[in-house]
Amino acid sequence: MTGKLTKTHKSSQPQKAKNKTALLGVLRKIFVESAMKHPTIPAIRFERRLFRLLDAMHGFTGLNIDRMISTKRCLIILKCCYNLESLSVILRPDEPGNLEDCALETQPRVYANKLNTLHISTIFQLPEEFLNAIYCPRLLSLTMERDASTIDLTSEKSNDYGFRRLVQQSHCHLESLVLLNMFPVADELKEFLELRYTDQLQKLWVYDNWNIFDDANRPASITNSVLDALTVVKSGSGSGGETVDQYQCPRLNNLGFSPCHSEDGKLSRVVKRRVESCSSFILTYSWDPAQKHLHKKDYTRFETLMHKGGKLVLNETAGRWW
């Protein structure tokens, strides 16, 4: 169901509606893709005051915003539309010189108690403060991607994005984490994998656009420490209450890593143990073809696993390296 938002006459409004008024331009481009809990909402006259419109939007369960908005505005949308289960948004930096941005109230904490899917596209290196402001205990899928054309190939560095803290403070059990062209700091990724809330994680992709970087300028995210975290064995409870040993992220069956800044044998060791403990496993990866000889153990083990029971699916990509 789609709601079309049109321009509203700006009459004088109470101070408490200031944040909502500032969102008028954003909401014109909103497409509502899921059902609304209030069946009468299509009959709402969008010419009413904006704060009434946003109050009605409390019933929205899904929003796909196809226009770039600031991080401030995104947090306010999450705050106003507190029934959201799914949000897809394109973010730009908050602009100090933008009067509308400056007029918006900073949100120290936003409670998105029903949100289970969050897809963020961005044109800049997203600060960790953004995710740190969100509390979403039901979040199952988090995707963060950056437009490759906005990356400075000569000075790009790895960054803390706040996804570890988001999961830890929300106590949410993610099933999918996808980071495309984001380059997280290896320590943040390692510490995320070590959280007890990753027990339901099935898909983990930390992947960059391999044809835009040379190896020397590539920020390192997938390091030995990250792969080691995936081979840690810990004790857990079985279905009958008995104590069983299992790997960190025991449900992981879809892994996308590119590139791997790791020693030969590390990645295939992770994959081998996962293949042995699950019905199927998908690995997507890429290495510099010129450096392929440095990963002989990995490639040999991959070939063996592929021909042993057919439980491993490999998607290898060889990018344009220079």
N, C-alpha and C positions, 0 to 999 in steps of 0.2 A: 504494500500500500504506500502510495507516495503523497506526501504533503508538500504543497507548493507555497512558499512564503513570499509575500509581496511587500512593497514598501508601506510603512505605517506613518500616519501623520504624527509628528512628534509634539504632543502637547506637554504641558508641564506635568512632571511626575514626581512622586515622593522620593526622598533621598535613597530609601531602601531599594528602589528599582534601578539605580544607576548602572549597576553591573549588567543587568538584563538588557537595558536600553543599548548599551555599547555592543551587544551581540547581534543587532539587527542585520548588519551587512553580512555577517557570517551565516546566519540562518537562511538567507535567500537561496543558498546553494546546497542546502541539506536535502538528501534523499532518504526517505524512511523506507527501509526494506523489509521490516518485519511487522507483524500484527501489533495493533495497539489494544490495550486492555479496556479503553473507553470507546465503545462503538459509536458514540455521538461526536467524536472528535473531528471527522471530516466536515461536519456542518459548522465548525467554528469559523467565525468571520475573522480573517487574519488582520482586519483593519483595527481590531481592538488594541488596547494598550499592550505593549510588548511583554510586560511582566505577567499579564493574564495568559498570553500565549505560552510563555515558558512554563507557567503553572500547569497548563493543559498538557505540556510535553512530558510531564512526569509519567504519563502512561506509555511513552515510547520505550520499546525494548531493543530497538536496533537503529543505529545511525551510521550513515556513510557520508562523510563530509568531503566533497571533492574540491574544495577551495582551501588554499593555505591559510592557516590561522596561527596565532601566537600560542605559546604554551600557556599563558595566562588564560586565554579564552577557552582553551581545551579543558582546563581544570574547572572553569566555571560551568561549562556544559555538563561535565561529569557531576558537578554538585547539583545543578538544577534538574537534570534528567536522572533522578536517582533510581529509576527502574530499568536503566539500560543493562542489557545482557551482552550486547555486542557494539563495539565502536571502532570505526576505521577513520583515520584522520591524517591529514598532511600538515606537518608543523613547520613553522618558520621561527626565527628568534624573536623574542620580545624586543621591540625597537624603542630605545629611550626617547627618541624624538617624536614618536608616534603618540599624539594626544589621546587617542582612544585607548591605546595600550596602557599609558600612564594613568588613565582614569580608572582602570580596572583594579579591583581590590586583590591583593595577593592572598592566595589560598594556602595557609600553612598545612592543612590536612583536608583531603577530600575523601569522603566515604562512598565508595562505589560497591555497595554490598552485594549486588546481583550480577556484576560484570563477570562474564566468563571468557570473553574473547576481546583482545585489544590488539589492533593492527596500527602501527605507527610508521608513517613514511616521513622522512625529514630531508631538508636540504642543508643541514648543518650538523655539527657534532653536538648531539643532544646532551645537555648538562644533567648530572645525576640528580639534581634537586627536583627535576620534574617528576620522575618516578617515585622519589622519596616522599612526595606529597600525597601519593595515592595509597589508599587502603582498600584492598579488593580481595576478601577472603575466599571468593569462589572462582577466582581466575584460573582457567585451565590452559589457555593458549595465549602466548605473548609473541608477537612478531614485530621486529624493528628493522627497518631498512632505510638506507640512504641512497639518494641519487648519485651514481658514480661520477657524473659530470661535475658535481660540486666539490669533489675531493681534490685537494692540492697534492699532487703526486710527489712533490719535493719535500714537503714538511708535515705530512699527515703522521699523527702519533696515536698510539693506543690510548684508550680513555676509560674511566669509570662511568658506567651508564646508570647505575642504581638498580639493576634488575635483581641482584642478590639481596639487597636490602628490602626491595619491594616484596619479594617472596618471604623473607624472614619476618618482616613486620606484619604482613598480612596473614601469615600462616596458611598460605594457599599451596595446593599441591599441583603444580604445573604438569600438564601432559605433553606440552609442546613449547619449545623455546627456539625461535629462529632469529638469527642476527645476520643480516646481509649488508656487507660493506660498512660494518659498524666498528670493527677492530677493538673489542674489549680488552682491557688489561688482563693478562694471564691470571693474576692473583684473584681478580673478581670472579672469573670463570671457574677457577679451581675451588674457591670458597663457596660458590653457588652449588657446585656438584657435591660438596661435602655436607650440605644442609640435609636434615632429615626429611624436609618437605619435597625432596626430589624422588621419593619412593614410587611415584606414579609417572615419572617422566618417560615418555616413549620416543619422542622425536627431539633431537638436538642438532641444530644446524648453525655453524659459525662459518660463514662462507663469504668470500669477497669476489669481486669481478676480476678473475685471474688475468684478463687480457689488458688491464690498465696499469699494472704495476710491474716493475722489475723487482727481482728478489732483494736487491740491496735496500730499496726504499719501502719495503713492505713491513708495516708494523706487525710484530710477532704476538699472536694471541694463543695459538695452539702450540704449547711448549711441552717439554717432558713432564713438568709438574701437573699439567692438565690431564695428560694421558695416564699418569700414575694414579690420579684421583679416581679414574674409572676402573682401576684394577684392584682397588682396596676391597678386602673382604670384611664384612661386619656381621654380627649376630642379629638375627631377627626371629620373629615368631611365625611358626608354620600354621596351616589351617586347623590343626588339632591342638594348637597351643604349645607345641614343642619348639625348642630352640633350633634354628637352622642357620647355616652360614650362607650369606648371599653377597653379591657385589653391590657396590654403591650404584644407585639408579638401576635397580634390578629389572625393570620393565623396558629398558632402553632397547629399541630394535631398529631405529632409523637414525643414522649418524652421517652428518655432512660436515667435513672438515676441509678447509682450503685456505691457505696452504698449511702444511704441517711443518713446524720448526722443531723437529724431534729427531732423536737418534733412530737409526735403522732398527727395526724390530718392535718399536714401541707401539705403533698403531696396529700392526697385525696381531700383537699380543692381546690388545683390547678386543679386537674383532674375534679372534679365535675363542676367547673365553665366553663371549656373548653368543656366538654361534652354537656353542656346546650347551648353552642353558636356555635357548629359546627356539621356537619352531622355524623362524626365519629372521634374517638380518639384512638390512640394506645399508651399504656404505657408499657414499659419494665423496670423492676426493680429487685433488689435482696436485701434481708436483711438476717442477721444472723438468721437461724431458732431458735437458742437458745434464741434470743431476740425478737422473734415474738410477745410475749405477751406484749411488750412495744408499739406495734403499733395496738392495738385493734380498735381504732377509724378508722384508715386507712383501715384495712381489712374489717371491717363492712361496711364502705361506699363503698368500691370497689365492694363488693358482691351485694349491693343494686343497684349500677349503672350498673353492668353487666346484671342484670335481668330487667332493666328498659329501654326498647326500643332497647336494643342490640347495642347501639352506642359506647360502650367502649370495647376495645380488650385488655386483660391483658396478658402479657408474663412475668410470675414470674419465677425467677431462684433461686434455693437454692444451693449455692456453697459448696465446701469442706472447712469448717472452723475449725480451731484448735487454 
